[in-house]
Amino acid sequence: MTDQKPDDKPVVRFAPSPTGHLHIGGVRTALFNYFYARNTGGHYVLRIEDTDVTRSSDEMAIEIIEGLHWLGIHWDSGPFYQSHRFDKYKEAAHKLLETGKAYRCFCSPEEIEARRVLSQSKSKEEQLYKYDRTCLALSPEQVREKLEQNTPYVIRFLIPQGKTYFKDRIHKEMEVDNNELEDFAILKSDQSPTYHLSVVVDDYEMGITDVIRGDDHISNTYKQVLLFQALGCKPPKFAHLPLILGPDKKKLSKRHGETSVLEFKKKGYLPEAIINYLSQLSWIPSDSKSLFSMESLCKQFALNKLSKSSPVFDYDKLKFINSRAIQEKKSADLLALLEEYENFKCDYSCMDSGKKEALIELVKPRMKVLEDFFAKFDMYGLGKLDYDNDDFKKLKESYDNKRLTDCMEILEECIRGIDPGSFDKSTVEKVMREAAELKGMKAADLIHPARFALTSEMVSPSIFDVFEFFGKEESLRRFHLFGTFLQKGIS
């Protein structure tokens, strides 16, 4: 390998491992790499790091790609699969072996574990076990003999004397004494590469100029810088993003709630909400009250604006941003998203598209996630009403049976008197307010029972919008259902 040729455009990569779902922390890494590439006119590479053949799966790789597509994160080249590139890693490992920068280690895992356990009985200073370089002392004849006996071995990188440092674009100057580093394996006994070797070879081969990843990789970076140098390559620039924490200030995980990007999709979050919220974790755009397009976020992004403090993932704030994204979306577009849910298409097939869009427009200001629409479609669209609930108990705190029955009689008389051809929200409001005034009541005295009779809830969109949505016939039908419920309660 020789040094990289200078290039005036950055090349970044997102390199997930398909051993699990695409975590929301990984999404932020993918997103910030995308922002940086588009902001600088650079090149974005997608690389699937599937060298762990026992834990990697094609299904997880497909899910990762699907998640990125859903979010609108598009790459310029790839996806490249490391499992297709094993020959390149073997070549690099053997080059280091030939130049004395690596050596064969024939120690079995059991032998190394026994030494580790023994070290725990010693002083505290000696308890942090590092490989003791037993096999580095083997003579060429001893090595040849073990090879002839087909003794399994790994290839270990020989950590040089001195210190290793790199300049991190978020954490500034980073340095470690090489005595703290272990001679780590670069090629396993089955001839598959370890993470460190495959990453370094691919970053060089793919011309990666900037590595943007989580700061849990900082300890790995020292080892990878040494590998770059040993292979005669210039390391890329590094920027390590602070890890996202859960509400308990521990690393975000499944115990805190959804963490997989496709779980968020299934729960009814919109990609623009995920993108806008993640952009606020370690980086806050100039106007954080607005929902930004992907293009706008790319234009504003700068690595020097990122904080090195670990942000806390706030599910409530994400829901708030998602509710704003829902409100800003056209009802026809929301309907298309809802119809991606198979049960939605089946359960509400009796409603025409126009009615569905009208219902979405009516209720969307109060929706936080797409799933919230299902309950509203049940109640507004299919008429699934349950009056015997906590909201009815609240209503009864202000109305006894007689007063409630009287109000419903007044309301029914009002609605029956309106001509079906002029049954709209303004007409209903005018008639109801006039009736309340005539009876010496406040308009709210009629509005609260009307709302509950129509929706079985104490909170709803404007009651007059609800009347217009249902129309005269359906409004009277619901009044009759509520009246029957009241009569059962009285009897």
NURO-531444 format. One record per residue (C-alpha): residue in three letters; x, y, z. Coordinates in steps of 0.2 Angstrom, whole numbers, plus 5000, padded with zeros to 4 digits. Example, Ala and Ser with C-alpha at 12.3 -4.5 7.8 and 13.67 -1.06 7.14 Angstrom:
// residues 2
{res = ala, u = 5062, v = 4978, w = 5039};
{res = ser, u = 5068, v = 4995, w = 5036};
// end
This chain:
// residues 491
{res = met, u = 5000, v = 5000, w = 5000};
{res = thr, u = 5006, v = 5018, w = 4996};
{res = asp, u = 5000, v = 5034, w = 5003};
{res = gln, u = 4983, v = 5041, w = 4997};
{res = lys, u = 4983, v = 5054, w = 4983};
{res = pro, u = 4976, v = 5071, w = 4989};
{res = asp, u = 4959, v = 5075, w = 4984};
{res = asp, u = 4949, v = 5091, w = 4985};
{res = lys, u = 4933, v = 5083, w = 4990};
{res = pro, u = 4929, v = 5074, w = 5006};
{res = val, u = 4924, v = 5055, w = 5005};
{res = val, u = 4915, v = 5049, w = 5020};
{res = arg, u = 4907, v = 5032, w = 5025};
{res = phe, u = 4893, v = 5024, w = 5035};
{res = ala, u = 4898, v = 5007, w = 5040};
{res = pro, u = 4885, v = 4998, w = 5050};
{res = ser, u = 4887, v = 4980, w = 5056};
{res = pro, u = 4872, v = 4968, w = 5051};
{res = thr, u = 4872, v = 4959, w = 5067};
{res = gly, u = 4857, v = 4968, w = 5074};
{res = his, u = 4844, v = 4982, w = 5070};
{res = leu, u = 4849, v = 4999, w = 5064};
{res = his, u = 4850, v = 5008, w = 5081};
{res = ile, u = 4845, v = 5026, w = 5082};
{res = gly, u = 4862, v = 5031, w = 5087};
{res = gly, u = 4869, v = 5023, w = 5071};
{res = val, u = 4856, v = 5033, w = 5062};
{res = arg, u = 4863, v = 5049, w = 5069};
{res = thr, u = 4880, v = 5044, w = 5063};
{res = ala, u = 4873, v = 5040, w = 5045};
{res = leu, u = 4864, v = 5057, w = 5045};
{res = phe, u = 4879, v = 5068, w = 5051};
{res = asn, u = 4890, v = 5059, w = 5038};
{res = tyr, u = 4877, v = 5063, w = 5025};
{res = phe, u = 4875, v = 5081, w = 5030};
{res = tyr, u = 4894, v = 5083, w = 5029};
{res = ala, u = 4896, v = 5075, w = 5012};
{res = arg, u = 4882, v = 5086, w = 5005};
{res = asn, u = 4888, v = 5102, w = 5013};
{res = thr, u = 4905, v = 5099, w = 5006};
{res = gly, u = 4901, v = 5092, w = 4989};
{res = gly, u = 4909, v = 5076, w = 4995};
{res = his, u = 4906, v = 5058, w = 4992};
{res = tyr, u = 4896, v = 5046, w = 5003};
{res = val, u = 4900, v = 5028, w = 5004};
{res = leu, u = 4889, v = 5014, w = 5012};
{res = arg, u = 4899, v = 4999, w = 5018};
{res = ile, u = 4891, v = 4984, w = 5026};
{res = glu, u = 4904, v = 4977, w = 5039};
{res = asp, u = 4899, v = 4959, w = 5039};
{res = thr, u = 4916, v = 4951, w = 5044};
{res = asp, u = 4908, v = 4942, w = 5059};
{res = val, u = 4900, v = 4929, w = 5048};
{res = thr, u = 4892, v = 4919, w = 5063};
{res = arg, u = 4882, v = 4935, w = 5069};
{res = ser, u = 4879, v = 4944, w = 5053};
{res = ser, u = 4864, v = 4941, w = 5043};
{res = asp, u = 4857, v = 4946, w = 5026};
{res = glu, u = 4840, v = 4951, w = 5034};
{res = met, u = 4849, v = 4964, w = 5045};
{res = ala, u = 4858, v = 4971, w = 5030};
{res = ile, u = 4842, v = 4973, w = 5020};
{res = glu, u = 4834, v = 4981, w = 5035};
{res = ile, u = 4848, v = 4993, w = 5037};
{res = ile, u = 4847, v = 4998, w = 5019};
{res = glu, u = 4828, v = 4999, w = 5020};
{res = gly, u = 4829, v = 5011, w = 5035};
{res = leu, u = 4841, v = 5022, w = 5027};
{res = his, u = 4830, v = 5023, w = 5011};
{res = trp, u = 4815, v = 5027, w = 5022};
{res = leu, u = 4824, v = 5042, w = 5030};
{res = gly, u = 4830, v = 5049, w = 5013};
{res = ile, u = 4849, v = 5045, w = 5017};
{res = his, u = 4856, v = 5041, w = 5000};
{res = trp, u = 4874, v = 5036, w = 4996};
{res = asp, u = 4885, v = 5039, w = 4981};
{res = ser, u = 4893, v = 5021, w = 4980};
{res = gly, u = 4890, v = 5005, w = 4988};
{res = pro, u = 4884, v = 4995, w = 4997};
{res = phe, u = 4901, v = 4987, w = 4998};
{res = tyr, u = 4901, v = 4970, w = 5009};
{res = gln, u = 4917, v = 4966, w = 5018};
{res = ser, u = 4913, v = 4948, w = 5017};
{res = his, u = 4917, v = 4949, w = 4998};
{res = arg, u = 4934, v = 4957, w = 5002};
{res = phe, u = 4943, v = 4944, w = 5013};
{res = asp, u = 4958, v = 4942, w = 5001};
{res = lys, u = 4962, v = 4960, w = 5003};
{res = tyr, u = 4963, v = 4959, w = 5022};
{res = lys, u = 4973, v = 4943, w = 5021};
{res = glu, u = 4986, v = 4952, w = 5009};
{res = ala, u = 4987, v = 4966, w = 5021};
{res = ala, u = 4990, v = 4955, w = 5036};
{res = his, u = 5003, v = 4945, w = 5028};
{res = lys, u = 5012, v = 4961, w = 5022};
{res = leu, u = 5013, v = 4966, w = 5040};
{res = leu, u = 5019, v = 4949, w = 5045};
{res = glu, u = 5033, v = 4949, w = 5032};
{res = thr, u = 5039, v = 4966, w = 5037};
{res = gly, u = 5040, v = 4962, w = 5056};
{res = lys, u = 5026, v = 4973, w = 5061};
{res = ala, u = 5015, v = 4958, w = 5066};
{res = tyr, u = 5018, v = 4940, w = 5072};
{res = arg, u = 5009, v = 4923, w = 5073};
{res = cys, u = 5002, v = 4919, w = 5090};
{res = phe, u = 4999, v = 4901, w = 5093};
{res = cys, u = 4992, v = 4903, w = 5111};
{res = ser, u = 4975, v = 4895, w = 5112};
{res = pro, u = 4960, v = 4905, w = 5120};
{res = glu, u = 4961, v = 4893, w = 5135};
{res = glu, u = 4979, v = 4897, w = 5138};
{res = ile, u = 4976, v = 4916, w = 5137};
{res = glu, u = 4961, v = 4914, w = 5148};
{res = ala, u = 4971, v = 4905, w = 5161};
{res = arg, u = 4984, v = 4919, w = 5161};
{res = arg, u = 4971, v = 4932, w = 5163};
{res = val, u = 4963, v = 4923, w = 5178};
{res = leu, u = 4980, v = 4921, w = 5186};
{res = ser, u = 4984, v = 4940, w = 5184};
{res = gln, u = 4968, v = 4944, w = 5194};
{res = ser, u = 4977, v = 4936, w = 5210};
{res = lys, u = 4991, v = 4949, w = 5208};
{res = ser, u = 4992, v = 4967, w = 5213};
{res = lys, u = 4979, v = 4979, w = 5207};
{res = glu, u = 4992, v = 4987, w = 5195};
{res = glu, u = 4994, v = 4970, w = 5186};
{res = gln, u = 4976, v = 4965, w = 5185};
{res = leu, u = 4973, v = 4973, w = 5169};
{res = tyr, u = 4978, v = 4959, w = 5158};
{res = lys, u = 4987, v = 4962, w = 5141};
{res = tyr, u = 4994, v = 4948, w = 5130};
{res = asp, u = 5011, v = 4944, w = 5136};
{res = arg, u = 5020, v = 4942, w = 5119};
{res = thr, u = 5024, v = 4924, w = 5123};
{res = cys, u = 5024, v = 4920, w = 5104};
{res = leu, u = 5034, v = 4935, w = 5099};
{res = ala, u = 5049, v = 4926, w = 5107};
{res = leu, u = 5047, v = 4911, w = 5097};
{res = ser, u = 5062, v = 4907, w = 5085};
{res = pro, u = 5059, v = 4904, w = 5067};
{res = glu, u = 5062, v = 4886, w = 5069};
{res = gln, u = 5049, v = 4885, w = 5083};
{res = val, u = 5036, v = 4894, w = 5072};
{res = arg, u = 5040, v = 4883, w = 5057};
{res = glu, u = 5037, v = 4867, w = 5068};
{res = lys, u = 5020, v = 4874, w = 5074};
{res = leu, u = 5015, v = 4877, w = 5056};
{res = glu, u = 5020, v = 4860, w = 5051};
{res = gln, u = 5010, v = 4853, w = 5065};
{res = asn, u = 4995, v = 4864, w = 5059};
{res = thr, u = 4994, v = 4872, w = 5076};
{res = pro, u = 4980, v = 4886, w = 5074};
{res = tyr, u = 4986, v = 4904, w = 5076};
{res = val, u = 4981, v = 4922, w = 5074};
{res = ile, u = 4991, v = 4936, w = 5067};
{res = arg, u = 4994, v = 4949, w = 5080};
{res = phe, u = 4999, v = 4967, w = 5077};
{res = leu, u = 5015, v = 4972, w = 5086};
{res = ile, u = 5012, v = 4988, w = 5095};
{res = pro, u = 5028, v = 4999, w = 5093};
{res = gln, u = 5036, v = 5009, w = 5107};
{res = gly, u = 5031, v = 5027, w = 5110};
{res = lys, u = 5014, v = 5037, w = 5110};
{res = thr, u = 5000, v = 5038, w = 5097};
{res = tyr, u = 4990, v = 5053, w = 5095};
{res = phe, u = 4977, v = 5060, w = 5083};
{res = lys, u = 4968, v = 5076, w = 5081};
{res = asp, u = 4949, v = 5074, w = 5084};
{res = arg, u = 4938, v = 5087, w = 5076};
{res = ile, u = 4926, v = 5087, w = 5091};
{res = his, u = 4937, v = 5081, w = 5106};
{res = lys, u = 4953, v = 5090, w = 5100};
{res = glu, u = 4970, v = 5082, w = 5104};
{res = met, u = 4969, v = 5064, w = 5108};
{res = glu, u = 4985, v = 5054, w = 5114};
{res = val, u = 4989, v = 5037, w = 5122};
{res = asp, u = 5005, v = 5029, w = 5128};
{res = asn, u = 5008, v = 5014, w = 5118};
{res = asn, u = 5012, v = 5004, w = 5133};
{res = glu, u = 4993, v = 5004, w = 5137};
{res = leu, u = 4989, v = 4995, w = 5121};
{res = glu, u = 4989, v = 4976, w = 5118};
{res = asp, u = 4996, v = 4967, w = 5103};
{res = phe, u = 4979, v = 4965, w = 5095};
{res = ala, u = 4974, v = 4951, w = 5083};
{res = ile, u = 4971, v = 4957, w = 5065};
{res = leu, u = 4968, v = 4940, w = 5057};
{res = lys, u = 4959, v = 4926, w = 5066};
{res = ser, u = 4963, v = 4908, w = 5066};
{res = asp, u = 4950, v = 4905, w = 5053};
{res = gln, u = 4959, v = 4918, w = 5042};
{res = ser, u = 4944, v = 4930, w = 5044};
{res = pro, u = 4950, v = 4948, w = 5048};
{res = thr, u = 4946, v = 4957, w = 5064};
{res = tyr, u = 4937, v = 4974, w = 5064};
{res = his, u = 4953, v = 4984, w = 5065};
{res = leu, u = 4961, v = 4977, w = 5050};
{res = ser, u = 4946, v = 4977, w = 5039};
{res = val, u = 4941, v = 4995, w = 5043};
{res = val, u = 4959, v = 5001, w = 5040};
{res = val, u = 4961, v = 4992, w = 5023};
{res = asp, u = 4944, v = 4998, w = 5017};
{res = asp, u = 4945, v = 5016, w = 5022};
{res = tyr, u = 4962, v = 5016, w = 5012};
{res = glu, u = 4955, v = 5007, w = 4997};
{res = met, u = 4939, v = 5017, w = 4997};
{res = gly, u = 4948, v = 5033, w = 4998};
{res = ile, u = 4940, v = 5038, w = 5015};
{res = thr, u = 4946, v = 5056, w = 5020};
{res = asp, u = 4935, v = 5059, w = 5035};
{res = val, u = 4928, v = 5046, w = 5048};
{res = ile, u = 4913, v = 5052, w = 5058};
{res = arg, u = 4907, v = 5040, w = 5071};
{res = gly, u = 4903, v = 5037, w = 5089};
{res = asp, u = 4915, v = 5041, w = 5102};
{res = asp, u = 4914, v = 5023, w = 5109};
{res = his, u = 4927, v = 5021, w = 5094};
{res = ile, u = 4940, v = 5032, w = 5102};
{res = ser, u = 4950, v = 5018, w = 5109};
{res = asn, u = 4949, v = 5009, w = 5093};
{res = thr, u = 4956, v = 5024, w = 5083};
{res = tyr, u = 4973, v = 5023, w = 5092};
{res = lys, u = 4975, v = 5005, w = 5085};
{res = gln, u = 4969, v = 5010, w = 5068};
{res = val, u = 4980, v = 5025, w = 5067};
{res = leu, u = 4995, v = 5013, w = 5071};
{res = leu, u = 4989, v = 5001, w = 5057};
{res = phe, u = 4988, v = 5015, w = 5044};
{res = gln, u = 5005, v = 5020, w = 5048};
{res = ala, u = 5012, v = 5002, w = 5048};
{res = leu, u = 5004, v = 5000, w = 5031};
{res = gly, u = 5012, v = 5016, w = 5024};
{res = cys, u = 4995, v = 5025, w = 5023};
{res = lys, u = 4990, v = 5042, w = 5029};
{res = pro, u = 4975, v = 5041, w = 5042};
{res = pro, u = 4959, v = 5050, w = 5038};
{res = lys, u = 4953, v = 5064, w = 5049};
{res = phe, u = 4943, v = 5059, w = 5063};
{res = ala, u = 4927, v = 5066, w = 5072};
{res = his, u = 4919, v = 5056, w = 5086};
{res = leu, u = 4901, v = 5060, w = 5090};
{res = pro, u = 4896, v = 5059, w = 5109};
{res = leu, u = 4885, v = 5044, w = 5113};
{res = ile, u = 4866, v = 5047, w = 5115};
{res = leu, u = 4860, v = 5043, w = 5132};
{res = gly, u = 4844, v = 5037, w = 5139};
{res = pro, u = 4833, v = 5047, w = 5152};
{res = asp, u = 4843, v = 5039, w = 5166};
{res = lys, u = 4860, v = 5046, w = 5158};
{res = lys, u = 4865, v = 5028, w = 5153};
{res = lys, u = 4869, v = 5023, w = 5135};
{res = leu, u = 4852, v = 5022, w = 5125};
{res = ser, u = 4846, v = 5005, w = 5124};
{res = lys, u = 4830, v = 4994, w = 5121};
{res = arg, u = 4825, v = 4996, w = 5140};
{res = his, u = 4822, v = 5015, w = 5137};
{res = gly, u = 4810, v = 5012, w = 5123};
{res = glu, u = 4811, v = 5010, w = 5104};
{res = thr, u = 4829, v = 5011, w = 5097};
{res = ser, u = 4828, v = 5003, w = 5080};
{res = val, u = 4824, v = 5015, w = 5066};
{res = leu, u = 4811, v = 5003, w = 5059};
{res = glu, u = 4802, v = 5002, w = 5076};
{res = phe, u = 4800, v = 5021, w = 5075};
{res = lys, u = 4792, v = 5019, w = 5058};
{res = lys, u = 4781, v = 5005, w = 5064};
{res = lys, u = 4775, v = 5016, w = 5078};
{res = gly, u = 4770, v = 5030, w = 5066};
{res = tyr, u = 4785, v = 5042, w = 5067};
{res = leu, u = 4788, v = 5052, w = 5051};
{res = pro, u = 4806, v = 5052, w = 5043};
{res = glu, u = 4807, v = 5071, w = 5044};
{res = ala, u = 4803, v = 5071, w = 5062};
{res = ile, u = 4817, v = 5058, w = 5066};
{res = ile, u = 4829, v = 5068, w = 5055};
{res = asn, u = 4825, v = 5085, w = 5063};
{res = tyr, u = 4826, v = 5078, w = 5081};
{res = leu, u = 4842, v = 5069, w = 5078};
{res = ser, u = 4850, v = 5085, w = 5071};
{res = gln, u = 4847, v = 5093, w = 5088};
{res = leu, u = 4857, v = 5080, w = 5097};
{res = ser, u = 4874, v = 5087, w = 5098};
{res = trp, u = 4870, v = 5100, w = 5085};
{res = ile, u = 4856, v = 5113, w = 5085};
{res = pro, u = 4852, v = 5122, w = 5069};
{res = ser, u = 4851, v = 5141, w = 5070};
{res = asp, u = 4832, v = 5140, w = 5071};
{res = ser, u = 4827, v = 5125, w = 5081};
{res = lys, u = 4809, v = 5129, w = 5082};
{res = ser, u = 4807, v = 5126, w = 5063};
{res = leu, u = 4806, v = 5109, w = 5054};
{res = phe, u = 4820, v = 5109, w = 5041};
{res = ser, u = 4821, v = 5100, w = 5025};
{res = met, u = 4835, v = 5088, w = 5022};
{res = glu, u = 4842, v = 5100, w = 5010};
{res = ser, u = 4842, v = 5114, w = 5022};
{res = leu, u = 4850, v = 5104, w = 5036};
{res = cys, u = 4864, v = 5099, w = 5024};
{res = lys, u = 4867, v = 5118, w = 5020};
{res = gln, u = 4868, v = 5123, w = 5038};
{res = phe, u = 4879, v = 5108, w = 5045};
{res = ala, u = 4897, v = 5111, w = 5051};
{res = leu, u = 4907, v = 5099, w = 5061};
{res = asn, u = 4914, v = 5114, w = 5072};
{res = lys, u = 4897, v = 5117, w = 5078};
{res = leu, u = 4895, v = 5100, w = 5086};
{res = ser, u = 4895, v = 5098, w = 5105};
{res = lys, u = 4906, v = 5085, w = 5114};
{res = ser, u = 4893, v = 5083, w = 5128};
{res = ser, u = 4882, v = 5067, w = 5127};
{res = pro, u = 4864, v = 5072, w = 5123};
{res = val, u = 4849, v = 5064, w = 5132};
{res = phe, u = 4836, v = 5056, w = 5120};
{res = asp, u = 4819, v = 5063, w = 5125};
{res = tyr, u = 4805, v = 5053, w = 5118};
{res = asp, u = 4792, v = 5066, w = 5122};
{res = lys, u = 4801, v = 5079, w = 5113};
{res = leu, u = 4802, v = 5067, w = 5098};
{res = lys, u = 4784, v = 5065, w = 5099};
{res = phe, u = 4781, v = 5084, w = 5099};
{res = ile, u = 4792, v = 5086, w = 5084};
{res = asn, u = 4782, v = 5072, w = 5075};
{res = ser, u = 4766, v = 5080, w = 5079};
{res = arg, u = 4772, v = 5096, w = 5071};
{res = ala, u = 4777, v = 5085, w = 5056};
{res = ile, u = 4760, v = 5078, w = 5055};
{res = gln, u = 4752, v = 5094, w = 5055};
{res = glu, u = 4763, v = 5101, w = 5041};
{res = lys, u = 4759, v = 5086, w = 5030};
{res = lys, u = 4744, v = 5086, w = 5018};
{res = ser, u = 4730, v = 5075, w = 5022};
{res = ala, u = 4731, v = 5066, w = 5006};
{res = asp, u = 4750, v = 5062, w = 5010};
{res = leu, u = 4745, v = 5056, w = 5027};
{res = leu, u = 4732, v = 5045, w = 5020};
{res = ala, u = 4745, v = 5037, w = 5009};
{res = leu, u = 4756, v = 5033, w = 5024};
{res = leu, u = 4742, v = 5026, w = 5034};
{res = glu, u = 4737, v = 5015, w = 5020};
{res = glu, u = 4754, v = 5007, w = 5021};
{res = tyr, u = 4747, v = 4998, w = 5036};
{res = glu, u = 4738, v = 4983, w = 5030};
{res = asn, u = 4725, v = 4983, w = 5044};
{res = phe, u = 4721, v = 5001, w = 5040};
{res = lys, u = 4717, v = 4997, w = 5022};
{res = cys, u = 4705, v = 4983, w = 5028};
{res = asp, u = 4697, v = 4990, w = 5043};
{res = tyr, u = 4692, v = 5007, w = 5035};
{res = ser, u = 4688, v = 5001, w = 5017};
{res = cys, u = 4670, v = 5006, w = 5019};
{res = met, u = 4675, v = 5024, w = 5019};
{res = asp, u = 4679, v = 5033, w = 5003};
{res = ser, u = 4696, v = 5042, w = 5001};
{res = gly, u = 4687, v = 5060, w = 5002};
{res = lys, u = 4679, v = 5055, w = 5018};
{res = lys, u = 4696, v = 5048, w = 5025};
{res = glu, u = 4705, v = 5064, w = 5020};
{res = ala, u = 4692, v = 5075, w = 5028};
{res = leu, u = 4693, v = 5065, w = 5044};
{res = ile, u = 4712, v = 5066, w = 5044};
{res = glu, u = 4711, v = 5085, w = 5042};
{res = leu, u = 4699, v = 5086, w = 5056};
{res = val, u = 4709, v = 5077, w = 5069};
{res = lys, u = 4727, v = 5079, w = 5064};
{res = pro, u = 4731, v = 5094, w = 5075};
{res = arg, u = 4730, v = 5082, w = 5090};
{res = met, u = 4739, v = 5067, w = 5083};
{res = lys, u = 4757, v = 5064, w = 5089};
{res = val, u = 4760, v = 5048, w = 5079};
{res = leu, u = 4752, v = 5039, w = 5064};
{res = glu, u = 4745, v = 5026, w = 5076};
{res = asp, u = 4734, v = 5039, w = 5085};
{res = phe, u = 4724, v = 5040, w = 5069};
{res = phe, u = 4717, v = 5022, w = 5071};
{res = ala, u = 4707, v = 5026, w = 5087};
{res = lys, u = 4700, v = 5042, w = 5078};
{res = phe, u = 4695, v = 5032, w = 5063};
{res = asp, u = 4686, v = 5019, w = 5074};
{res = met, u = 4676, v = 5032, w = 5083};
{res = tyr, u = 4673, v = 5045, w = 5069};
{res = gly, u = 4673, v = 5034, w = 5054};
{res = leu, u = 4666, v = 5017, w = 5061};
{res = gly, u = 4655, v = 5024, w = 5075};
{res = lys, u = 4663, v = 5014, w = 5088};
{res = leu, u = 4657, v = 5023, w = 5104};
{res = asp, u = 4659, v = 5019, w = 5122};
{res = tyr, u = 4650, v = 5031, w = 5133};
{res = asp, u = 4653, v = 5022, w = 5149};
{res = asn, u = 4671, v = 5029, w = 5152};
{res = asp, u = 4681, v = 5041, w = 5163};
{res = asp, u = 4676, v = 5056, w = 5152};
{res = phe, u = 4657, v = 5053, w = 5156};
{res = lys, u = 4662, v = 5053, w = 5174};
{res = lys, u = 4669, v = 5071, w = 5172};
{res = leu, u = 4654, v = 5076, w = 5162};
{res = lys, u = 4643, v = 5070, w = 5176};
{res = glu, u = 4652, v = 5081, w = 5188};
{res = ser, u = 4644, v = 5096, w = 5180};
{res = tyr, u = 4627, v = 5089, w = 5174};
{res = asp, u = 4614, v = 5078, w = 5184};
{res = asn, u = 4603, v = 5066, w = 5174};
{res = lys, u = 4589, v = 5078, w = 5172};
{res = arg, u = 4600, v = 5093, w = 5166};
{res = leu, u = 4609, v = 5082, w = 5154};
{res = thr, u = 4593, v = 5075, w = 5147};
{res = asp, u = 4586, v = 5092, w = 5145};
{res = cys, u = 4602, v = 5098, w = 5136};
{res = met, u = 4601, v = 5083, w = 5124};
{res = glu, u = 4582, v = 5087, w = 5120};
{res = ile, u = 4587, v = 5105, w = 5116};
{res = leu, u = 4602, v = 5100, w = 5105};
{res = glu, u = 4591, v = 5087, w = 5096};
{res = glu, u = 4578, v = 5100, w = 5092};
{res = cys, u = 4591, v = 5112, w = 5086};
{res = ile, u = 4599, v = 5099, w = 5074};
{res = arg, u = 4582, v = 5093, w = 5067};
{res = gly, u = 4577, v = 5111, w = 5063};
{res = ile, u = 4592, v = 5114, w = 5051};
{res = asp, u = 4589, v = 5110, w = 5033};
{res = pro, u = 4601, v = 5097, w = 5027};
{res = gly, u = 4606, v = 5107, w = 5012};
{res = ser, u = 4613, v = 5121, w = 5024};
{res = phe, u = 4620, v = 5110, w = 5037};
{res = asp, u = 4637, v = 5117, w = 5040};
{res = lys, u = 4648, v = 5123, w = 5055};
{res = ser, u = 4643, v = 5141, w = 5054};
{res = thr, u = 4624, v = 5137, w = 5053};
{res = val, u = 4625, v = 5124, w = 5068};
{res = glu, u = 4635, v = 5136, w = 5078};
{res = lys, u = 4622, v = 5150, w = 5075};
{res = val, u = 4607, v = 5139, w = 5079};
{res = met, u = 4615, v = 5132, w = 5095};
{res = arg, u = 4620, v = 5149, w = 5102};
{res = glu, u = 4603, v = 5156, w = 5099};
{res = ala, u = 4595, v = 5141, w = 5107};
{res = ala, u = 4606, v = 5143, w = 5123};
{res = glu, u = 4602, v = 5162, w = 5124};
{res = leu, u = 4584, v = 5158, w = 5122};
{res = lys, u = 4585, v = 5146, w = 5137};
{res = gly, u = 4595, v = 5157, w = 5147};
{res = met, u = 4610, v = 5146, w = 5146};
{res = lys, u = 4628, v = 5148, w = 5141};
{res = ala, u = 4633, v = 5141, w = 5124};
{res = ala, u = 4646, v = 5129, w = 5133};
{res = asp, u = 4631, v = 5121, w = 5143};
{res = leu, u = 4626, v = 5114, w = 5126};
{res = ile, u = 4643, v = 5112, w = 5118};
{res = his, u = 4650, v = 5100, w = 5132};
{res = pro, u = 4636, v = 5087, w = 5131};
{res = ala, u = 4635, v = 5088, w = 5112};
{res = arg, u = 4654, v = 5085, w = 5111};
{res = phe, u = 4652, v = 5069, w = 5122};
{res = ala, u = 4637, v = 5063, w = 5112};
{res = leu, u = 4646, v = 5064, w = 5096};
{res = thr, u = 4663, v = 5058, w = 5101};
{res = ser, u = 4662, v = 5050, w = 5118};
{res = glu, u = 4676, v = 5061, w = 5123};
{res = met, u = 4677, v = 5078, w = 5132};
{res = val, u = 4691, v = 5084, w = 5121};
{res = ser, u = 4689, v = 5085, w = 5102};
{res = pro, u = 4692, v = 5097, w = 5087};
{res = ser, u = 4680, v = 5111, w = 5086};
{res = ile, u = 4663, v = 5104, w = 5090};
{res = phe, u = 4655, v = 5114, w = 5075};
{res = asp, u = 4668, v = 5106, w = 5063};
{res = val, u = 4663, v = 5089, w = 5070};
{res = phe, u = 4645, v = 5093, w = 5067};
{res = glu, u = 4649, v = 5097, w = 5049};
{res = phe, u = 4660, v = 5082, w = 5046};
{res = phe, u = 4646, v = 5070, w = 5052};
{res = gly, u = 4632, v = 5079, w = 5044};
{res = lys, u = 4614, v = 5080, w = 5050};
{res = glu, u = 4609, v = 5062, w = 5049};
{res = glu, u = 4624, v = 5055, w = 5058};
{res = ser, u = 4624, v = 5068, w = 5071};
{res = leu, u = 4606, v = 5064, w = 5076};
{res = arg, u = 4610, v = 5045, w = 5076};
{res = arg, u = 4624, v = 5048, w = 5088};
{res = phe, u = 4612, v = 5059, w = 5099};
{res = his, u = 4600, v = 5045, w = 5099};
{res = leu, u = 4613, v = 5032, w = 5104};
{res = phe, u = 4619, v = 5044, w = 5119};
{res = gly, u = 4600, v = 5046, w = 5124};
{res = thr, u = 4598, v = 5027, w = 5124};
{res = phe, u = 4614, v = 5026, w = 5135};
{res = leu, u = 4607, v = 5039, w = 5147};
{res = gln, u = 4590, v = 5031, w = 5149};
{res = lys, u = 4598, v = 5014, w = 5153};
{res = gly, u = 4608, v = 5023, w = 5167};
{res = ile, u = 4592, v = 5032, w = 5174};
{res = ser, u = 4582, v = 5016, w = 5174};
// end
